[in-house]
Amino acid sequence: MVTARRIEGFTATGRPVSTPTTKFGGRPGWLTGPQWPISAAWDRPMRFVGQIELGPVLGAAGHGKVAYLFVTHADHGEDSFFDPDVIEPDGGENAVIVQPGGDYDGPVLPLTTGPGLYDGDGSAVEFTVGLRPVDEPGFLPDEQLRALPAADRDRYVERTDHDKIGGTPLFFQGDQWPDGGPWRLLLQLDANWVPFRLHLGAAPRLFAFVSEDGVRGRLLVQDS
């Protein structure tokens, strides 16, 4: 069994949260110096999606660490801007930066402010999340999952098909672990069903991962 923390809801903070707590939107609560990643193709700061405390995901290896998630993304009113490489873990258009002691080799700038999440009218937003711990089955490769009896397969999908921090990833376009693992799931998020604008495709599911030693991260998107 694998422990996940299901996202039960998003709560607007009403004020900036500067501490290194798990949240979406706002500005990063950097633990060490700012490391704002820059789009490889567009030479512009990526958009800050959120930050996640690693202790509950990795245990001792993540104690006192935070992962910061970024994607190349349009500004409000710039919806025609979309870089398809944002879906690739090594396309230079997304980033997972771990502090302290993380290993990220993409271009960064020491920016304390930059693009953040916004809602439908372009207003900046920031949310904390309600989390519920649940036990999930261990990961089954796609071939094994498809070989299960229909009832068992449906049960596996029902238990893993949620927005969550940690737990077991439910890929829907074949197994797509990033290279260089082993990895732990950090975040699974259906980006069209959140209270902020996060255009990553037609029906995208965002997956973020962190290495088991709590040093590196990767992000990818599957889209139907």
C-alpha positions as CSV (number, residue, x, y, z in Angstrom):
1,M,0.0,0.0,0.0
2,V,1.0,3.6,-0.7
3,T,-0.1,6.6,1.3
4,A,-1.6,9.5,-0.6
5,R,-3.1,12.8,0.5
6,R,-6.2,13.5,-1.6
7,I,-6.9,17.1,-2.4
8,E,-10.4,17.6,-0.9
9,G,-10.7,21.3,-1.8
10,F,-9.0,24.6,-2.4
11,T,-9.3,27.5,0.0
12,A,-8.4,31.1,-1.1
13,T,-5.9,32.5,1.3
14,G,-7.1,36.1,1.1
15,R,-3.5,37.2,1.8
16,P,0.0,36.3,0.7
17,V,1.4,33.1,2.3
18,S,5.2,33.5,2.6
19,T,5.9,30.4,4.6
20,P,7.1,27.1,2.9
21,T,3.8,25.4,3.3
22,T,1.9,23.4,0.6
23,K,-0.1,25.8,-1.5
24,F,-1.0,26.8,-5.1
25,G,-0.5,30.2,-6.6
26,G,0.9,33.3,-5.0
27,R,4.7,33.6,-4.8
28,P,7.2,30.9,-3.8
29,G,8.2,30.8,-0.2
30,W,11.8,30.1,-1.0
31,L,13.8,28.3,1.7
32,T,17.1,29.4,0.3
33,G,17.9,31.9,-2.5
34,P,15.3,32.5,-5.3
35,Q,15.7,30.2,-8.3
36,W,13.0,31.3,-10.8
37,P,13.2,29.0,-13.9
38,I,13.3,30.5,-17.3
39,S,11.6,29.1,-20.4
40,A,14.2,27.6,-22.7
41,A,12.4,28.6,-25.9
42,W,10.8,31.9,-25.0
43,D,13.4,33.3,-22.5
44,R,10.7,34.4,-20.1
45,P,10.0,33.4,-16.5
46,M,7.9,30.3,-16.1
47,R,4.6,30.6,-14.2
48,F,4.7,29.5,-10.6
49,V,2.1,26.8,-10.0
50,G,2.7,25.9,-6.4
51,Q,4.9,24.4,-3.7
52,I,4.7,21.1,-1.8
53,E,6.3,20.1,1.4
54,L,8.3,16.9,0.8
55,G,8.2,15.4,4.3
56,P,4.8,13.8,4.0
57,V,5.8,12.4,0.5
58,L,9.4,11.1,1.3
59,G,9.6,10.8,5.0
60,A,13.0,11.5,6.4
61,A,14.5,12.1,3.0
62,G,12.1,15.0,2.5
63,H,12.2,16.5,6.0
64,G,12.5,20.3,5.9
65,K,12.4,20.3,2.0
66,V,10.0,21.9,-0.4
67,A,9.4,21.3,-4.1
68,Y,8.4,24.3,-6.3
69,L,6.5,23.7,-9.5
70,F,6.6,25.9,-12.6
71,V,5.3,25.7,-16.2
72,T,5.6,27.9,-19.3
73,H,2.2,29.5,-19.5
74,A,0.3,32.4,-21.1
75,D,-0.6,35.6,-19.3
76,H,-4.3,36.5,-19.0
77,G,-5.5,37.5,-22.4
78,E,-2.7,35.7,-24.1
79,D,-4.4,32.4,-24.5
80,S,-3.1,31.8,-28.0
81,F,0.4,31.4,-26.5
82,F,1.1,27.8,-25.8
83,D,4.3,25.8,-26.0
84,P,3.6,22.1,-26.6
85,D,6.9,21.2,-25.0
86,V,5.3,22.0,-21.6
87,I,4.1,18.4,-21.5
88,E,7.6,16.9,-21.7
89,P,9.6,16.3,-18.6
90,D,12.8,17.4,-20.3
91,G,11.4,19.9,-22.8
92,G,12.7,23.0,-21.0
93,E,9.2,24.4,-20.5
94,N,8.5,23.1,-17.0
95,A,10.5,22.7,-13.8
96,V,10.4,21.2,-10.3
97,I,13.0,22.9,-8.1
98,V,13.8,21.4,-4.7
99,Q,15.2,23.4,-1.8
100,P,17.4,23.1,0.1
101,G,20.1,21.0,-1.6
102,G,18.2,20.5,-4.8
103,D,19.7,19.7,-8.2
104,Y,18.2,21.7,-11.1
105,D,20.3,22.4,-14.2
106,G,18.0,24.6,-16.2
107,P,18.4,28.4,-16.5
108,V,17.2,30.4,-13.5
109,L,17.2,34.0,-12.3
110,P,17.2,35.2,-8.7
111,L,13.7,36.7,-9.0
112,T,11.6,37.2,-5.8
113,T,8.4,37.9,-7.9
114,G,7.2,36.6,-11.2
115,P,4.2,35.2,-13.0
116,G,1.7,33.3,-10.7
117,L,-1.7,31.7,-11.0
118,Y,-4.8,33.7,-12.0
119,D,-8.5,33.1,-12.3
120,G,-10.9,33.6,-15.2
121,D,-10.8,37.4,-15.0
122,G,-7.0,37.6,-14.7
123,S,-6.9,38.3,-10.9
124,A,-4.0,36.8,-9.0
125,V,-5.0,33.9,-6.8
126,E,-3.5,31.8,-4.0
127,F,-4.9,28.7,-2.4
128,T,-4.2,26.3,0.4
129,V,-5.6,22.8,0.1
130,G,-7.6,20.4,2.3
131,L,-5.8,17.1,2.3
132,R,-7.1,13.6,3.4
133,P,-4.7,10.7,3.9
134,V,-5.7,7.5,2.2
135,D,-4.1,4.2,1.4
136,E,-3.7,3.3,-2.3
137,P,-2.5,0.1,-4.1
138,G,1.0,0.0,-5.3
139,F,1.7,0.9,-8.9
140,L,0.7,-1.6,-11.6
141,P,2.3,-1.2,-15.1
142,D,-0.2,-0.7,-17.9
143,E,0.1,-4.3,-19.2
144,Q,-0.6,-5.8,-15.8
145,L,-3.5,-3.4,-15.2
146,R,-5.2,-4.3,-18.4
147,A,-4.8,-8.0,-17.6
148,L,-6.8,-7.7,-14.4
149,P,-10.4,-8.9,-14.3
150,A,-12.7,-5.9,-15.1
151,A,-13.9,-5.5,-11.5
152,D,-10.4,-5.5,-10.1
153,R,-9.2,-3.0,-12.7
154,D,-12.2,-0.7,-12.0
155,R,-11.4,-0.9,-8.3
156,Y,-7.7,0.1,-8.9
157,V,-8.7,3.0,-11.1
158,E,-11.4,4.2,-8.6
159,R,-8.8,4.2,-5.8
160,T,-6.1,6.0,-7.7
161,D,-8.1,8.4,-9.9
162,H,-7.9,11.6,-7.8
163,D,-6.1,14.9,-7.4
164,K,-3.5,14.2,-4.8
165,I,-0.1,14.7,-3.3
166,G,1.9,11.5,-3.1
167,G,0.4,8.1,-3.8
168,T,0.2,6.0,-7.0
169,P,0.1,7.7,-10.4
170,L,-2.8,6.8,-12.7
171,F,-1.4,7.3,-16.2
172,F,-4.0,7.1,-19.0
173,Q,-1.6,7.3,-22.0
174,G,0.7,4.4,-21.1
175,D,3.3,4.4,-18.4
176,Q,5.4,7.5,-18.6
177,W,7.8,7.7,-15.7
178,P,10.6,10.2,-16.4
179,D,14.1,9.0,-17.1
180,G,16.6,8.9,-14.3
181,G,14.4,7.4,-11.5
182,P,13.4,5.9,-9.2
183,W,10.7,8.5,-8.7
184,R,7.9,9.1,-6.2
185,L,4.7,10.7,-7.3
186,L,4.6,14.3,-5.9
187,L,1.4,15.6,-7.5
188,Q,-1.4,14.3,-9.7
189,L,-3.8,17.1,-10.8
190,D,-6.5,17.3,-13.5
191,A,-5.8,20.8,-14.6
192,N,-9.2,21.6,-16.1
193,W,-11.0,21.1,-12.7
194,V,-9.2,23.6,-10.5
195,P,-10.2,27.1,-9.4
196,F,-7.5,28.8,-11.4
197,R,-6.4,29.0,-15.0
198,L,-3.9,26.3,-16.0
199,H,-4.0,25.7,-19.7
200,L,-1.9,22.6,-20.4
201,G,-3.9,21.0,-23.2
202,A,-7.4,19.9,-24.0
203,A,-8.0,17.5,-21.0
204,P,-4.6,17.5,-19.3
205,R,-3.5,15.6,-16.2
206,L,-0.3,17.0,-14.6
207,F,2.1,14.7,-12.9
208,A,5.0,15.9,-10.8
209,F,7.7,13.5,-9.4
210,V,10.5,13.8,-6.9
211,S,13.5,11.5,-6.6
212,E,13.6,9.2,-3.6
213,D,16.6,11.1,-2.2
214,G,14.7,14.4,-2.3
215,V,17.1,16.1,-4.6
216,R,15.5,16.2,-8.1
217,G,12.1,16.7,-9.6
218,R,10.4,16.2,-12.9
219,L,7.0,17.3,-14.3
220,L,5.0,16.0,-17.3
221,V,1.5,16.2,-18.7
222,Q,-0.7,13.6,-20.3
223,D,-3.5,15.0,-22.5
224,S,-6.4,13.3,-24.1
